[in-house]
Amino acid sequence: MTSAAGPPPPGGSPTGAAAYADSFASESPAQLAARNRALTSATAFGTPLPVEPAVGATLAVLAASSDARSVVSIGSGGGVAGLWLLQGMRPDGVLTALDGDPAELRAARRAFTEAGMPSGRTRLIFGTPGEVLPRLSPGAYDLVFCDGPPVEYSGQLPGLLGLIRHGGSLVCHGLLADGKIADRSARDPQSVAWREIARTLREDETLACAVLPIGTGLLVATKHS
């Protein structure tokens, strides 16, 4: 796959190790085009920022290491994260992406089409986690990726964990954004939701958990086999 380095994330150019990690995770022309559209949408309409290149590459590695055939993405992110996940999944793997924003789903569909992804490898569903998760098969997924505001899915953790098979992982993106999760005086809804998610996953004895300080942070919880 031809690759090209993606742009630095908004809010200032990364430096040092972060800059190297993003430059190491080079993106294809289709990924770069999807990222640019997502950044434009975030600026104009306040939609979620796309995952950083280093985060995307980590998602591809997590999908590859689990030989993922079935993956769920909570939030379509304009297709940026989805393209990385598909890159790491098995060639016959299917990505299910759900989003309550039809414009984001359309952007994801465009990204997958421009990347030449066969239509059978993606399933795009309009709806919130509360509406869609009950329709998905329990224990049938190798990886579940949660993007976007944690308040939108923090109340759905039992259902999210119920989707993954033994040995599968739940991956949540963004918990280190703004550094507020470690500031106990921060009581905004997002910070509170992140603390509740992190505490719930860390205290679950059926899970092995870690925080990966790349991009705006990944919280990874793998279900014991």
C-alpha positions in Angstrom: 0.0 0.0 0.0 1.4 3.4 -1.0 1.8 5.6 2.1 2.3 9.3 2.9 2.8 10.9 6.2 -0.3 12.6 7.6 -0.5 16.1 9.0 0.1 16.9 12.6 -2.9 16.8 14.9 -4.7 20.2 15.5 -3.9 22.2 18.5 -0.1 22.6 17.8 2.5 20.4 16.1 3.6 17.4 18.2 7.3 17.4 19.2 9.9 14.8 20.1 8.6 11.3 20.7 5.0 12.1 19.8 6.1 13.6 16.4 8.2 10.6 15.7 5.4 8.2 16.5 3.0 10.0 14.2 5.5 10.2 11.4 6.4 6.5 11.8 2.7 5.6 11.3 2.5 6.8 7.7 -0.9 6.9 6.1 -2.2 5.9 2.6 -3.6 8.6 0.3 -7.1 7.4 1.2 -6.4 7.6 4.9 -4.9 11.1 4.5 -7.9 12.3 2.5 -10.3 10.9 5.2 -8.2 12.6 7.9 -8.3 16.0 6.1 -12.1 15.8 5.7 -12.5 14.8 9.3 -10.4 17.7 10.5 -12.4 20.1 8.3 -15.6 18.8 9.8 -14.3 19.1 13.3 -13.4 22.7 12.7 -16.6 23.6 11.0 -19.2 21.5 12.9 -17.6 20.4 16.1 -17.5 16.7 15.2 -15.0 14.5 17.0 -11.3 14.8 15.9 -10.0 11.8 14.1 -7.6 9.5 15.8 -3.9 10.5 15.6 -1.8 8.4 13.2 0.1 6.7 16.1 -3.2 5.8 17.6 -4.4 4.4 14.3 -1.3 2.3 13.9 -1.8 0.9 17.4 -5.4 0.0 16.5 -4.1 -1.9 13.5 -1.5 -3.7 15.6 -4.2 -4.7 18.2 -6.5 -6.0 15.4 -3.6 -7.9 13.8 -2.4 -9.4 17.1 -5.9 -10.8 17.8 -6.3 -12.0 14.2 -9.5 -10.0 14.3 -12.3 -11.1 12.0 -15.2 -9.1 13.7 -14.7 -5.6 15.1 -17.1 -3.0 16.3 -16.4 0.8 16.2 -18.5 3.0 18.4 -18.3 6.2 16.5 -17.3 6.2 12.8 -14.9 9.1 13.0 -15.2 9.8 9.3 -13.6 6.4 8.6 -10.1 7.3 9.8 -10.0 4.8 12.6 -11.9 2.3 10.6 -9.3 2.2 7.8 -6.6 1.5 10.4 -8.7 -1.2 12.0 -9.4 -2.8 8.6 -5.7 -2.7 7.8 -4.9 -4.9 10.8 -7.9 -7.2 10.5 -8.0 -10.5 8.6 -8.7 -10.1 4.8 -12.2 -11.6 5.4 -12.8 -9.5 8.5 -15.9 -7.3 8.9 -16.0 -3.9 10.6 -19.3 -2.8 12.1 -19.3 1.0 12.7 -22.2 2.7 14.4 -22.8 6.4 14.7 -25.7 8.7 15.6 -24.5 11.3 13.1 -25.6 10.4 9.5 -23.0 12.9 8.1 -20.2 11.0 9.9 -21.5 7.7 8.5 -21.5 9.1 5.0 -18.0 10.3 5.5 -16.9 6.9 6.7 -18.6 5.2 3.7 -16.8 7.6 1.3 -13.4 6.8 3.0 -13.9 3.1 2.7 -15.0 3.4 -1.0 -12.0 5.6 -1.9 -9.7 3.1 -0.2 -11.2 0.4 -2.5 -12.6 -1.6 0.4 -15.1 -4.3 -0.7 -18.6 -3.4 0.5 -18.9 -6.7 2.3 -16.1 -5.8 4.7 -18.0 -2.9 6.4 -21.4 -2.6 8.0 -22.5 1.0 8.9 -25.3 1.4 11.3 -27.1 4.6 12.3 -27.9 4.9 16.0 -26.6 5.4 19.5 -24.9 2.6 21.5 -28.0 2.2 23.6 -30.1 1.6 20.5 -27.6 -0.6 18.5 -25.7 -2.7 21.1 -28.7 -4.9 22.0 -28.9 -5.9 18.3 -25.3 -7.2 18.2 -24.4 -10.8 19.0 -22.8 -11.3 22.5 -19.3 -12.7 22.6 -19.0 -12.5 18.8 -16.4 -9.8 18.5 -12.6 -9.8 18.7 -12.2 -6.0 19.4 -14.6 -3.2 20.3 -13.3 0.3 19.8 -14.9 3.3 21.5 -14.3 6.8 20.1 -16.0 10.1 20.8 -17.3 11.5 24.1 -17.3 8.9 26.9 -20.6 10.2 28.2 -22.2 8.7 25.1 -21.2 5.1 26.0 -20.1 5.1 29.7 -23.5 3.7 30.7 -23.2 0.9 28.2 -20.0 -0.8 29.6 -21.7 -4.1 30.5 -23.1 -4.4 27.0 -19.8 -3.4 25.4 -17.9 -6.0 27.5 -20.5 -8.6 26.7 -19.8 -8.2 23.0 -16.1 -9.3 23.1 -15.0 -12.9 23.1 -12.5 -14.3 25.7 -9.2 -13.0 24.6 -10.8 -10.0 22.9 -10.3 -6.4 23.8 -12.3 -3.2 24.5 -10.3 -0.1 23.5 -11.4 3.4 24.6 -9.8 6.5 23.0 -9.2 9.9 24.5 -9.0 9.5 28.2 -5.8 11.5 28.5 -7.1 14.5 26.5 -6.5 17.8 28.5 -5.0 15.8 31.3 -8.2 16.2 33.4 -8.6 12.5 34.3 -5.8 12.9 36.9 -7.2 16.2 38.2 -9.8 15.3 40.9 -11.0 18.9 41.0 -12.2 18.5 37.4 -15.9 17.5 37.7 -17.1 18.1 34.2 -19.2 15.3 32.7 -16.5 14.0 30.4 -13.8 13.8 33.2 -16.3 12.1 35.5 -17.3 9.6 32.8 -13.6 8.8 32.1 -12.9 8.1 35.8 -15.9 5.8 36.0 -14.9 3.9 32.9 -11.3 3.5 34.1 -12.3 2.4 37.6 -14.9 -0.1 36.3 -12.5 -1.7 33.9 -9.5 -1.7 36.3 -11.6 -3.3 39.1 -13.0 -6.1 36.8 -11.0 -9.2 37.7 -11.9 -10.8 34.3 -9.9 -8.1 32.5 -6.2 -7.2 32.0 -6.0 -3.4 31.6 -3.5 -0.8 30.5 -3.3 2.9 29.6 -1.3 3.6 26.5 -0.1 7.2 26.5 -0.1 7.7 22.8 -2.0 10.5 21.1 -4.8 11.5 23.5 -4.6 8.1 25.2 -5.9 4.6 24.8 -7.4 2.5 27.6 -7.2 -1.2 26.6 -9.0 -3.9 28.5 -8.5 -7.5 27.4 -10.8 -10.3 28.5 -8.9 -13.2 30.0 -9.1 -16.4 27.9 
